[in-house]
Amino acid sequence: MKTHLVTTLKRNATKILTQLAQDQSPVLITQHGVPTAYLVDVVTFEALQSRLRLLEGITRGEKAIQEGRVSTHVQAKRRLGRWLE
C-alpha cells in the first residue's frame, strides 16, 4: 500500500488517481504525519459496500435467532405465500 501526504495528493491528484485505478490498491493519505483517509478505486469500494451489507444482514439474522424471532419452514412459506399471490 502506498502512502501520500495530503499536499502530494493536492499537487498530483490526477497521477495518484490514475495509479490507483491501475493498481487497485488502497492509498493511505496522511496529514501532519497522521493517517487521515484511504483512497480506494470505485470497484473495490462497491465490492466492500456489498460485503458490508451482506455481513450486516447475517448479523441481523443471528440476532433474531438469539432473540427467538424465528419461524418454521411452514410458517415462513405461509407468510410469504400472502405476498406472492
PyMOL Python script that loads the backbone (N, CA, C, O; Angstrom):
from pymol import cmd

cmd.read_pdbstr("""\
ATOM      1  N   MET A   1       0.850  -1.171   0.000  1.00  0.00           N
ATOM      2  CA  MET A   1       0.000   0.000   0.000  1.00  0.00           C
ATOM      3  C   MET A   1       0.896   1.235   0.000  1.00  0.00           C
ATOM      4  O   MET A   1       1.897   1.306   0.713  1.00  0.00           O
ATOM      5  N   LYS A   2       0.507   2.190  -0.812  1.00  0.00           N
ATOM      6  CA  LYS A   2       1.263   3.433  -0.886  1.00  0.00           C
ATOM      7  C   LYS A   2       0.711   4.428   0.123  1.00  0.00           C
ATOM      8  O   LYS A   2      -0.461   4.376   0.498  1.00  0.00           O
ATOM      9  N   THR A   3       1.580   5.336   0.552  1.00  0.00           N
ATOM     10  CA  THR A   3       1.194   6.405   1.464  1.00  0.00           C
ATOM     11  C   THR A   3       1.595   7.730   0.837  1.00  0.00           C
ATOM     12  O   THR A   3       2.702   7.869   0.317  1.00  0.00           O
ATOM     13  N   HIS A   4       0.693   8.700   0.889  1.00  0.00           N
ATOM     14  CA  HIS A   4       0.973  10.034   0.354  1.00  0.00           C
ATOM     15  C   HIS A   4       0.546  11.085   1.361  1.00  0.00           C
ATOM     16  O   HIS A   4      -0.415  10.909   2.109  1.00  0.00           O
ATOM     17  N   LEU A   5       1.289  12.185   1.358  1.00  0.00           N
ATOM     18  CA  LEU A   5       0.892  13.344   2.139  1.00  0.00           C
ATOM     19  C   LEU A   5      -0.305  13.998   1.459  1.00  0.00           C
ATOM     20  O   LEU A   5      -0.463  13.892   0.242  1.00  0.00           O
ATOM     21  N   VAL A   6      -1.133  14.662   2.221  1.00  0.00           N
ATOM     22  CA  VAL A   6      -2.288  15.344   1.646  1.00  0.00           C
ATOM     23  C   VAL A   6      -1.827  16.404   0.649  1.00  0.00           C
ATOM     24  O   VAL A   6      -2.502  16.637  -0.354  1.00  0.00           O
ATOM     25  N   THR A   7      -0.701  17.044   0.905  1.00  0.00           N
ATOM     26  CA  THR A   7      -0.193  18.045  -0.039  1.00  0.00           C
ATOM     27  C   THR A   7       0.236  17.397  -1.358  1.00  0.00           C
ATOM     28  O   THR A   7       0.071  17.991  -2.423  1.00  0.00           O
ATOM     29  N   THR A   8       0.784  16.186  -1.290  1.00  0.00           N
ATOM     30  CA  THR A   8       1.137  15.454  -2.508  1.00  0.00           C
ATOM     31  C   THR A   8      -0.123  15.119  -3.291  1.00  0.00           C
ATOM     32  O   THR A   8      -0.138  15.212  -4.518  1.00  0.00           O
ATOM     33  N   LEU A   9      -1.170  14.732  -2.591  1.00  0.00           N
ATOM     34  CA  LEU A   9      -2.449  14.444  -3.249  1.00  0.00           C
ATOM     35  C   LEU A   9      -2.970  15.690  -3.956  1.00  0.00           C
ATOM     36  O   LEU A   9      -3.446  15.613  -5.088  1.00  0.00           O
ATOM     37  N   LYS A  10      -2.880  16.831  -3.292  1.00  0.00           N
ATOM     38  CA  LYS A  10      -3.354  18.075  -3.901  1.00  0.00           C
ATOM     39  C   LYS A  10      -2.586  18.399  -5.178  1.00  0.00           C
ATOM     40  O   LYS A  10      -3.175  18.822  -6.173  1.00  0.00           O
ATOM     41  N   ARG A  11      -1.277  18.201  -5.145  1.00  0.00           N
ATOM     42  CA  ARG A  11      -0.424  18.556  -6.285  1.00  0.00           C
ATOM     43  C   ARG A  11      -0.503  17.541  -7.426  1.00  0.00           C
ATOM     44  O   ARG A  11      -0.404  17.906  -8.597  1.00  0.00           O
ATOM     45  N   ASN A  12      -0.682  16.266  -7.077  1.00  0.00           N
ATOM     46  CA  ASN A  12      -0.595  15.197  -8.064  1.00  0.00           C
ATOM     47  C   ASN A  12      -1.841  14.314  -8.103  1.00  0.00           C
ATOM     48  O   ASN A  12      -1.738  13.106  -8.313  1.00  0.00           O
ATOM     49  N   ALA A  13      -2.996  14.900  -7.904  1.00  0.00           N
ATOM     50  CA  ALA A  13      -4.231  14.116  -7.801  1.00  0.00           C
ATOM     51  C   ALA A  13      -4.459  13.245  -9.030  1.00  0.00           C
ATOM     52  O   ALA A  13      -4.779  12.064  -8.894  1.00  0.00           O
ATOM     53  N   THR A  14      -4.304  13.796 -10.207  1.00  0.00           N
ATOM     54  CA  THR A  14      -4.564  13.036 -11.432  1.00  0.00           C
ATOM     55  C   THR A  14      -3.628  11.836 -11.531  1.00  0.00           C
ATOM     56  O   THR A  14      -4.062  10.731 -11.856  1.00  0.00           O
ATOM     57  N   LYS A  15      -2.359  12.051 -11.255  1.00  0.00           N
ATOM     58  CA  LYS A  15      -1.372  10.967 -11.317  1.00  0.00           C
ATOM     59  C   LYS A  15      -1.679   9.888 -10.284  1.00  0.00           C
ATOM     60  O   LYS A  15      -1.630   8.698 -10.597  1.00  0.00           O
ATOM     61  N   ILE A  16      -1.991  10.291  -9.070  1.00  0.00           N
ATOM     62  CA  ILE A  16      -2.284   9.340  -7.992  1.00  0.00           C
ATOM     63  C   ILE A  16      -3.551   8.547  -8.308  1.00  0.00           C
ATOM     64  O   ILE A  16      -3.590   7.336  -8.095  1.00  0.00           O
ATOM     65  N   LEU A  17      -4.580   9.214  -8.808  1.00  0.00           N
ATOM     66  CA  LEU A  17      -5.830   8.533  -9.146  1.00  0.00           C
ATOM     67  C   LEU A  17      -5.647   7.574 -10.317  1.00  0.00           C
ATOM     68  O   LEU A  17      -6.251   6.502 -10.338  1.00  0.00           O
ATOM     69  N   THR A  18      -4.827   7.945 -11.282  1.00  0.00           N
ATOM     70  CA  THR A  18      -4.546   7.050 -12.405  1.00  0.00           C
ATOM     71  C   THR A  18      -3.839   5.791 -11.914  1.00  0.00           C
ATOM     72  O   THR A  18      -4.184   4.677 -12.308  1.00  0.00           O
ATOM     73  N   GLN A  19      -2.843   5.983 -11.049  1.00  0.00           N
ATOM     74  CA  GLN A  19      -2.120   4.840 -10.493  1.00  0.00           C
ATOM     75  C   GLN A  19      -3.050   3.965  -9.644  1.00  0.00           C
ATOM     76  O   GLN A  19      -2.958   2.738  -9.675  1.00  0.00           O
ATOM     77  N   LEU A  20      -3.934   4.601  -8.897  1.00  0.00           N
ATOM     78  CA  LEU A  20      -4.900   3.875  -8.070  1.00  0.00           C
ATOM     79  C   LEU A  20      -5.809   3.001  -8.937  1.00  0.00           C
ATOM     80  O   LEU A  20      -6.088   1.853  -8.592  1.00  0.00           O
ATOM     81  N   ALA A  21      -6.259   3.541 -10.043  1.00  0.00           N
ATOM     82  CA  ALA A  21      -7.130   2.784 -10.937  1.00  0.00           C
ATOM     83  C   ALA A  21      -6.391   1.587 -11.535  1.00  0.00           C
ATOM     84  O   ALA A  21      -6.987   0.530 -11.741  1.00  0.00           O
ATOM     85  N   GLN A  22      -5.108   1.748 -11.811  1.00  0.00           N
ATOM     86  CA  GLN A  22      -4.319   0.657 -12.381  1.00  0.00           C
ATOM     87  C   GLN A  22      -4.010  -0.418 -11.345  1.00  0.00           C
ATOM     88  O   GLN A  22      -4.190  -1.607 -11.605  1.00  0.00           O
ATOM     89  N   ASP A  23      -3.547   0.002 -10.173  1.00  0.00           N
ATOM     90  CA  ASP A  23      -3.106  -0.935  -9.133  1.00  0.00           C
ATOM     91  C   ASP A  23      -4.253  -1.545  -8.345  1.00  0.00           C
ATOM     92  O   ASP A  23      -4.151  -2.675  -7.866  1.00  0.00           O
ATOM     93  N   GLN A  24      -5.337  -0.806  -8.209  1.00  0.00           N
ATOM     94  CA  GLN A  24      -6.467  -1.181  -7.359  1.00  0.00           C
ATOM     95  C   GLN A  24      -6.004  -1.532  -5.947  1.00  0.00           C
ATOM     96  O   GLN A  24      -6.517  -2.455  -5.313  1.00  0.00           O
ATOM     97  N   SER A  25      -5.028  -0.776  -5.478  1.00  0.00           N
ATOM     98  CA  SER A  25      -4.501  -0.951  -4.128  1.00  0.00           C
ATOM     99  C   SER A  25      -4.767   0.342  -3.354  1.00  0.00           C
ATOM    100  O   SER A  25      -4.472   1.424  -3.861  1.00  0.00           O
ATOM    101  N   PRO A  26      -5.311   0.257  -2.153  1.00  0.00           N
ATOM    102  CA  PRO A  26      -5.631   1.471  -1.397  1.00  0.00           C
ATOM    103  C   PRO A  26      -4.406   2.374  -1.205  1.00  0.00           C
ATOM    104  O   PRO A  26      -3.268   1.909  -1.149  1.00  0.00           O
ATOM    105  N   VAL A  27      -4.677   3.659  -1.107  1.00  0.00           N
ATOM    106  CA  VAL A  27      -3.643   4.649  -0.861  1.00  0.00           C
ATOM    107  C   VAL A  27      -3.975   5.325   0.466  1.00  0.00           C
ATOM    108  O   VAL A  27      -5.079   5.834   0.654  1.00  0.00           O
ATOM    109  N   LEU A  28      -3.017   5.324   1.375  1.00  0.00           N
ATOM    110  CA  LEU A  28      -3.200   5.984   2.667  1.00  0.00           C
ATOM    111  C   LEU A  28      -2.780   7.438   2.534  1.00  0.00           C
ATOM    112  O   LEU A  28      -1.688   7.729   2.045  1.00  0.00           O
ATOM    113  N   ILE A  29      -3.634   8.347   2.964  1.00  0.00           N
ATOM    114  CA  ILE A  29      -3.342   9.771   2.939  1.00  0.00           C
ATOM    115  C   ILE A  29      -3.069  10.222   4.370  1.00  0.00           C
ATOM    116  O   ILE A  29      -3.847   9.947   5.283  1.00  0.00           O
ATOM    117  N   THR A  30      -1.947  10.920   4.545  1.00  0.00           N
ATOM    118  CA  THR A  30      -1.599  11.410   5.874  1.00  0.00           C
ATOM    119  C   THR A  30      -1.591  12.933   5.880  1.00  0.00           C
ATOM    120  O   THR A  30      -1.344  13.582   4.864  1.00  0.00           O
ATOM    121  N   GLN A  31      -1.867  13.470   7.047  1.00  0.00           N
ATOM    122  CA  GLN A  31      -1.828  14.918   7.241  1.00  0.00           C
ATOM    123  C   GLN A  31      -1.077  15.174   8.535  1.00  0.00           C
ATOM    124  O   GLN A  31      -1.487  14.717   9.602  1.00  0.00           O
ATOM    125  N   HIS A  32       0.018  15.901   8.437  1.00  0.00           N
ATOM    126  CA  HIS A  32       0.888  16.167   9.584  1.00  0.00           C
ATOM    127  C   HIS A  32       1.366  14.856  10.220  1.00  0.00           C
ATOM    128  O   HIS A  32       1.488  14.752  11.440  1.00  0.00           O
ATOM    129  N   GLY A  33       1.633  13.862   9.370  1.00  0.00           N
ATOM    130  CA  GLY A  33       2.141  12.579   9.842  1.00  0.00           C
ATOM    131  C   GLY A  33       1.098  11.648  10.436  1.00  0.00           C
ATOM    132  O   GLY A  33       1.432  10.567  10.921  1.00  0.00           O
ATOM    133  N   VAL A  34      -0.161  12.061  10.402  1.00  0.00           N
ATOM    134  CA  VAL A  34      -1.240  11.259  10.980  1.00  0.00           C
ATOM    135  C   VAL A  34      -2.106  10.697   9.849  1.00  0.00           C
ATOM    136  O   VAL A  34      -2.527  11.451   8.971  1.00  0.00           O
ATOM    137  N   PRO A  35      -2.381   9.380   9.853  1.00  0.00           N
ATOM    138  CA  PRO A  35      -3.278   8.819   8.834  1.00  0.00           C
ATOM    139  C   PRO A  35      -4.663   9.468   8.934  1.00  0.00           C
ATOM    140  O   PRO A  35      -5.262   9.522  10.008  1.00  0.00           O
ATOM    141  N   THR A  36      -5.161   9.963   7.783  1.00  0.00           N
ATOM    142  CA  THR A  36      -6.462  10.645   7.806  1.00  0.00           C
ATOM    143  C   THR A  36      -7.500  10.037   6.876  1.00  0.00           C
ATOM    144  O   THR A  36      -8.701  10.185   7.104  1.00  0.00           O
ATOM    145  N   ALA A  37      -7.044   9.349   5.824  1.00  0.00           N
ATOM    146  CA  ALA A  37      -8.021   8.796   4.880  1.00  0.00           C
ATOM    147  C   ALA A  37      -7.370   7.726   4.022  1.00  0.00           C
ATOM    148  O   ALA A  37      -6.149   7.670   3.877  1.00  0.00           O
ATOM    149  N   TYR A  38      -8.218   6.883   3.460  1.00  0.00           N
ATOM    150  CA  TYR A  38      -7.788   5.915   2.457  1.00  0.00           C
ATOM    151  C   TYR A  38      -8.492   6.259   1.155  1.00  0.00           C
ATOM    152  O   TYR A  38      -9.673   6.608   1.153  1.00  0.00           O
ATOM    153  N   LEU A  39      -7.777   6.161   0.067  1.00  0.00           N
ATOM    154  CA  LEU A  39      -8.375   6.262  -1.257  1.00  0.00           C
ATOM    155  C   LEU A  39      -8.465   4.859  -1.819  1.00  0.00           C
ATOM    156  O   LEU A  39      -7.490   4.108  -1.783  1.00  0.00           O
ATOM    157  N   VAL A  40      -9.630   4.500  -2.339  1.00  0.00           N
ATOM    158  CA  VAL A  40      -9.799   3.202  -2.987  1.00  0.00           C
ATOM    159  C   VAL A  40     -10.502   3.426  -4.315  1.00  0.00           C
ATOM    160  O   VAL A  40     -11.251   4.390  -4.476  1.00  0.00           O
ATOM    161  N   ASP A  41     -10.258   2.527  -5.267  1.00  0.00           N
ATOM    162  CA  ASP A  41     -10.921   2.641  -6.556  1.00  0.00           C
ATOM    163  C   ASP A  41     -12.397   2.290  -6.407  1.00  0.00           C
ATOM    164  O   ASP A  41     -12.806   1.682  -5.418  1.00  0.00           O
ATOM    165  N   VAL A  42     -13.178   2.675  -7.387  1.00  0.00           N
ATOM    166  CA  VAL A  42     -14.637   2.509  -7.345  1.00  0.00           C
ATOM    167  C   VAL A  42     -15.035   1.037  -7.238  1.00  0.00           C
ATOM    168  O   VAL A  42     -15.922   0.693  -6.457  1.00  0.00           O
ATOM    169  N   VAL A  43     -14.394   0.175  -8.008  1.00  0.00           N
ATOM    170  CA  VAL A  43     -14.759  -1.255  -7.998  1.00  0.00           C
ATOM    171  C   VAL A  43     -14.537  -1.839  -6.611  1.00  0.00           C
ATOM    172  O   VAL A  43     -15.389  -2.562  -6.096  1.00  0.00           O
ATOM    173  N   THR A  44     -13.393  -1.527  -6.005  1.00  0.00           N
ATOM    174  CA  THR A  44     -13.089  -2.029  -4.656  1.00  0.00           C
ATOM    175  C   THR A  44     -14.089  -1.487  -3.640  1.00  0.00           C
ATOM    176  O   THR A  44     -14.586  -2.232  -2.795  1.00  0.00           O
ATOM    177  N   PHE A  45     -14.383  -0.190  -3.721  1.00  0.00           N
ATOM    178  CA  PHE A  45     -15.323   0.418  -2.784  1.00  0.00           C
ATOM    179  C   PHE A  45     -16.690  -0.236  -2.880  1.00  0.00           C
ATOM    180  O   PHE A  45     -17.293  -0.572  -1.860  1.00  0.00           O
ATOM    181  N   GLU A  46     -17.188  -0.421  -4.109  1.00  0.00           N
ATOM    182  CA  GLU A  46     -18.515  -1.027  -4.283  1.00  0.00           C
ATOM    183  C   GLU A  46     -18.529  -2.472  -3.797  1.00  0.00           C
ATOM    184  O   GLU A  46     -19.530  -2.921  -3.238  1.00  0.00           O
ATOM    185  N   ALA A  47     -17.442  -3.203  -3.999  1.00  0.00           N
ATOM    186  CA  ALA A  47     -17.371  -4.580  -3.508  1.00  0.00           C
ATOM    187  C   ALA A  47     -17.378  -4.598  -1.983  1.00  0.00           C
ATOM    188  O   ALA A  47     -18.027  -5.450  -1.375  1.00  0.00           O
ATOM    189  N   LEU A  48     -16.660  -3.664  -1.362  1.00  0.00           N
ATOM    190  CA  LEU A  48     -16.651  -3.580   0.103  1.00  0.00           C
ATOM    191  C   LEU A  48     -18.033  -3.239   0.643  1.00  0.00           C
ATOM    192  O   LEU A  48     -18.461  -3.797   1.654  1.00  0.00           O
ATOM    193  N   GLN A  49     -18.732  -2.327  -0.024  1.00  0.00           N
ATOM    194  CA  GLN A  49     -20.083  -1.973   0.403  1.00  0.00           C
ATOM    195  C   GLN A  49     -21.021  -3.168   0.301  1.00  0.00           C
ATOM    196  O   GLN A  49     -21.849  -3.392   1.185  1.00  0.00           O
ATOM    197  N   SER A  50     -20.892  -3.923  -0.764  1.00  0.00           N
ATOM    198  CA  SER A  50     -21.721  -5.112  -0.947  1.00  0.00           C
ATOM    199  C   SER A  50     -21.455  -6.139   0.150  1.00  0.00           C
ATOM    200  O   SER A  50     -22.389  -6.712   0.713  1.00  0.00           O
ATOM    201  N   ARG A  51     -20.191  -6.366   0.448  1.00  0.00           N
ATOM    202  CA  ARG A  51     -19.831  -7.304   1.527  1.00  0.00           C
ATOM    203  C   ARG A  51     -20.348  -6.825   2.870  1.00  0.00           C
ATOM    204  O   ARG A  51     -20.820  -7.619   3.684  1.00  0.00           O
ATOM    205  N   LEU A  52     -20.257  -5.523   3.099  1.00  0.00           N
ATOM    206  CA  LEU A  52     -20.729  -4.968   4.361  1.00  0.00           C
ATOM    207  C   LEU A  52     -22.233  -5.174   4.525  1.00  0.00           C
ATOM    208  O   LEU A  52     -22.696  -5.543   5.604  1.00  0.00           O
ATOM    209  N   ARG A  53     -23.001  -4.934   3.449  1.00  0.00           N
ATOM    210  CA  ARG A  53     -24.458  -5.166   3.518  1.00  0.00           C
ATOM    211  C   ARG A  53     -24.760  -6.633   3.815  1.00  0.00           C
ATOM    212  O   ARG A  53     -25.652  -6.936   4.606  1.00  0.00           O
ATOM    213  N   LEU A  54     -24.026  -7.535   3.189  1.00  0.00           N
ATOM    214  CA  LEU A  54     -24.219  -8.962   3.423  1.00  0.00           C
ATOM    215  C   LEU A  54     -23.926  -9.320   4.880  1.00  0.00           C
ATOM    216  O   LEU A  54     -24.705 -10.027   5.520  1.00  0.00           O
ATOM    217  N   LEU A  55     -22.808  -8.831   5.396  1.00  0.00           N
ATOM    218  CA  LEU A  55     -22.449  -9.122   6.790  1.00  0.00           C
ATOM    219  C   LEU A  55     -23.454  -8.525   7.771  1.00  0.00           C
ATOM    220  O   LEU A  55     -23.759  -9.134   8.795  1.00  0.00           O
ATOM    221  N   GLU A  56     -23.968  -7.335   7.461  1.00  0.00           N
ATOM    222  CA  GLU A  56     -24.981  -6.736   8.330  1.00  0.00           C
ATOM    223  C   GLU A  56     -26.257  -7.579   8.332  1.00  0.00           C
ATOM    224  O   GLU A  56     -26.898  -7.730   9.372  1.00  0.00           O
ATOM    225  N   GLY A  57     -26.623  -8.123   7.184  1.00  0.00           N
ATOM    226  CA  GLY A  57     -27.796  -8.997   7.107  1.00  0.00           C
ATOM    227  C   GLY A  57     -27.598 -10.264   7.917  1.00  0.00           C
ATOM    228  O   GLY A  57     -28.508 -10.714   8.613  1.00  0.00           O
ATOM    229  N   ILE A  58     -26.410 -10.838   7.826  1.00  0.00           N
ATOM    230  CA  ILE A  58     -26.101 -12.038   8.610  1.00  0.00           C
ATOM    231  C   ILE A  58     -26.168 -11.720  10.098  1.00  0.00           C
ATOM    232  O   ILE A  58     -26.698 -12.509  10.880  1.00  0.00           O
ATOM    233  N   THR A  59     -25.638 -10.577  10.488  1.00  0.00           N
ATOM    234  CA  THR A  59     -25.659 -10.166  11.897  1.00  0.00           C
ATOM    235  C   THR A  59     -27.090  -9.999  12.392  1.00  0.00           C
ATOM    236  O   THR A  59     -27.419 -10.427  13.498  1.00  0.00           O
ATOM    237  N   ARG A  60     -27.953  -9.371  11.569  1.00  0.00           N
ATOM    238  CA  ARG A  60     -29.369  -9.221  11.961  1.00  0.00           C
ATOM    239  C   ARG A  60     -30.027 -10.582  12.112  1.00  0.00           C
ATOM    240  O   ARG A  60     -30.818 -10.788  13.032  1.00  0.00           O
ATOM    241  N   GLY A  61     -29.711 -11.514  11.218  1.00  0.00           N
ATOM    242  CA  GLY A  61     -30.275 -12.860  11.297  1.00  0.00           C
ATOM    243  C   GLY A  61     -29.825 -13.598  12.547  1.00  0.00           C
ATOM    244  O   GLY A  61     -30.625 -14.262  13.208  1.00  0.00           O
ATOM    245  N   GLU A  62     -28.542 -13.480  12.867  1.00  0.00           N
ATOM    246  CA  GLU A  62     -28.029 -14.137  14.073  1.00  0.00           C
ATOM    247  C   GLU A  62     -28.660 -13.548  15.326  1.00  0.00           C
ATOM    248  O   GLU A  62     -28.958 -14.273  16.275  1.00  0.00           O
ATOM    249  N   LYS A  63     -28.864 -12.239  15.330  1.00  0.00           N
ATOM    250  CA  LYS A  63     -29.504 -11.590  16.480  1.00  0.00           C
ATOM    251  C   LYS A  63     -30.950 -12.062  16.621  1.00  0.00           C
ATOM    252  O   LYS A  63     -31.423 -12.307  17.731  1.00  0.00           O
ATOM    253  N   ALA A  64     -31.647 -12.189  15.495  1.00  0.00           N
ATOM    254  CA  ALA A  64     -33.034 -12.666  15.530  1.00  0.00           C
ATOM    255  C   ALA A  64     -33.098 -14.074  16.098  1.00  0.00           C
ATOM    256  O   ALA A  64     -33.995 -14.391  16.879  1.00  0.00           O
ATOM    257  N   ILE A  65     -32.152 -14.920  15.709  1.00  0.00           N
ATOM    258  CA  ILE A  65     -32.113 -16.285  16.238  1.00  0.00           C
ATOM    259  C   ILE A  65     -31.887 -16.267  17.740  1.00  0.00           C
ATOM    260  O   ILE A  65     -32.566 -16.981  18.477  1.00  0.00           O
ATOM    261  N   GLN A  66     -30.933 -15.453  18.207  1.00  0.00           N
ATOM    262  CA  GLN A  66     -30.648 -15.361  19.645  1.00  0.00           C
ATOM    263  C   GLN A  66     -31.853 -14.869  20.428  1.00  0.00           C
ATOM    264  O   GLN A  66     -32.072 -15.280  21.568  1.00  0.00           O
ATOM    265  N   GLU A  67     -32.642 -13.979  19.811  1.00  0.00           N
ATOM    266  CA  GLU A  67     -33.815 -13.417  20.488  1.00  0.00           C
ATOM    267  C   GLU A  67     -35.052 -14.295  20.299  1.00  0.00           C
ATOM    268  O   GLU A  67     -36.128 -13.965  20.797  1.00  0.00           O
ATOM    269  N   GLY A  68     -34.906 -15.385  19.600  1.00  0.00           N
ATOM    270  CA  GLY A  68     -36.023 -16.296  19.409  1.00  0.00           C
ATOM    271  C   GLY A  68     -37.021 -15.848  18.359  1.00  0.00           C
ATOM    272  O   GLY A  68     -38.125 -16.386  18.285  1.00  0.00           O
ATOM    273  N   ARG A  69     -36.652 -14.880  17.554  1.00  0.00           N
ATOM    274  CA  ARG A  69     -37.553 -14.404  16.497  1.00  0.00           C
ATOM    275  C   ARG A  69     -37.317 -15.242  15.242  1.00  0.00           C
ATOM    276  O   ARG A  69     -36.697 -14.791  14.280  1.00  0.00           O
ATOM    277  N   VAL A  70     -37.822 -16.456  15.277  1.00  0.00           N
ATOM    278  CA  VAL A  70     -37.634 -17.399  14.177  1.00  0.00           C
ATOM    279  C   VAL A  70     -38.979 -17.990  13.772  1.00  0.00           C
ATOM    280  O   VAL A  70     -39.951 -17.943  14.526  1.00  0.00           O
ATOM    281  N   SER A  71     -39.011 -18.543  12.573  1.00  0.00           N
ATOM    282  CA  SER A  71     -40.217 -19.200  12.060  1.00  0.00           C
ATOM    283  C   SER A  71     -39.836 -20.562  11.518  1.00  0.00           C
ATOM    284  O   SER A  71     -38.708 -20.780  11.075  1.00  0.00           O
ATOM    285  N   THR A  72     -40.787 -21.468  11.559  1.00  0.00           N
ATOM    286  CA  THR A  72     -40.561 -22.758  10.922  1.00  0.00           C
ATOM    287  C   THR A  72     -40.681 -22.556   9.416  1.00  0.00           C
ATOM    288  O   THR A  72     -41.119 -21.505   8.948  1.00  0.00           O
ATOM    289  N   HIS A  73     -40.289 -23.566   8.679  1.00  0.00           N
ATOM    290  CA  HIS A  73     -40.395 -23.503   7.218  1.00  0.00           C
ATOM    291  C   HIS A  73     -41.855 -23.325   6.801  1.00  0.00           C
ATOM    292  O   HIS A  73     -42.158 -22.527   5.914  1.00  0.00           O
ATOM    293  N   VAL A  74     -42.734 -24.049   7.423  1.00  0.00           N
ATOM    294  CA  VAL A  74     -44.169 -23.975   7.092  1.00  0.00           C
ATOM    295  C   VAL A  74     -44.703 -22.576   7.385  1.00  0.00           C
ATOM    296  O   VAL A  74     -45.441 -22.016   6.574  1.00  0.00           O
ATOM    297  N   GLN A  75     -44.339 -22.002   8.537  1.00  0.00           N
ATOM    298  CA  GLN A  75     -44.796 -20.659   8.877  1.00  0.00           C
ATOM    299  C   GLN A  75     -44.266 -19.631   7.876  1.00  0.00           C
ATOM    300  O   GLN A  75     -45.005 -18.751   7.434  1.00  0.00           O
ATOM    301  N   ALA A  76     -43.019 -19.743   7.532  1.00  0.00           N
ATOM    302  CA  ALA A  76     -42.418 -18.802   6.581  1.00  0.00           C
ATOM    303  C   ALA A  76     -43.079 -18.916   5.213  1.00  0.00           C
ATOM    304  O   ALA A  76     -43.360 -17.905   4.569  1.00  0.00           O
ATOM    305  N   LYS A  77     -43.323 -20.134   4.775  1.00  0.00           N
ATOM    306  CA  LYS A  77     -43.957 -20.368   3.480  1.00  0.00           C
ATOM    307  C   LYS A  77     -45.363 -19.763   3.463  1.00  0.00           C
ATOM    308  O   LYS A  77     -45.776 -19.155   2.475  1.00  0.00           O
ATOM    309  N   ARG A  78     -46.089 -19.939   4.566  1.00  0.00           N
ATOM    310  CA  ARG A  78     -47.444 -19.402   4.662  1.00  0.00           C
ATOM    311  C   ARG A  78     -47.394 -17.864   4.613  1.00  0.00           C
ATOM    312  O   ARG A  78     -48.190 -17.233   3.917  1.00  0.00           O
ATOM    313  N   ARG A  79     -46.468 -17.282   5.344  1.00  0.00           N
ATOM    314  CA  ARG A  79     -46.332 -15.828   5.391  1.00  0.00           C
ATOM    315  C   ARG A  79     -45.938 -15.275   4.016  1.00  0.00           C
ATOM    316  O   ARG A  79     -46.486 -14.267   3.570  1.00  0.00           O
ATOM    317  N   LEU A  80     -45.006 -15.924   3.361  1.00  0.00           N
ATOM    318  CA  LEU A  80     -44.570 -15.475   2.050  1.00  0.00           C
ATOM    319  C   LEU A  80     -45.629 -15.711   0.983  1.00  0.00           C
ATOM    320  O   LEU A  80     -45.714 -14.970   0.004  1.00  0.00           O
ATOM    321  N   GLY A  81     -46.426 -16.740   1.178  1.00  0.00           N
ATOM    322  CA  GLY A  81     -47.491 -17.037   0.227  1.00  0.00           C
ATOM    323  C   GLY A  81     -48.464 -15.889   0.077  1.00  0.00           C
ATOM    324  O   GLY A  81     -48.997 -15.664  -1.009  1.00  0.00           O
ATOM    325  N   ARG A  82     -48.703 -15.157   1.157  1.00  0.00           N
ATOM    326  CA  ARG A  82     -49.591 -13.992   1.111  1.00  0.00           C
ATOM    327  C   ARG A  82     -49.034 -12.934   0.165  1.00  0.00           C
ATOM    328  O   ARG A  82     -49.789 -12.268  -0.543  1.00  0.00           O
ATOM    329  N   TRP A  83     -47.730 -12.782   0.154  1.00  0.00           N
ATOM    330  CA  TRP A  83     -47.088 -11.752  -0.675  1.00  0.00           C
ATOM    331  C   TRP A  83     -46.970 -12.193  -2.125  1.00  0.00           C
ATOM    332  O   TRP A  83     -46.934 -11.354  -3.026  1.00  0.00           O
ATOM    333  N   LEU A  84     -46.910 -13.466  -2.357  1.00  0.00           N
ATOM    334  CA  LEU A  84     -46.660 -13.981  -3.705  1.00  0.00           C
ATOM    335  C   LEU A  84     -47.933 -14.248  -4.494  1.00  0.00           C
ATOM    336  O   LEU A  84     -47.865 -14.546  -5.686  1.00  0.00           O
ATOM    337  N   GLU A  85     -49.074 -14.148  -3.861  1.00  0.00           N
ATOM    338  CA  GLU A  85     -50.348 -14.432  -4.539  1.00  0.00           C
ATOM    339  C   GLU A  85     -50.743 -13.329  -5.460  1.00  0.00           C
ATOM    340  O   GLU A  85     -51.787 -13.408  -6.107  1.00  0.00           O
TER     341      GLU A  85
END
""", "prot")
cmd.dss("prot")
cmd.show_as("cartoon", "prot")
cmd.util.cbc("prot")
cmd.orient("prot")
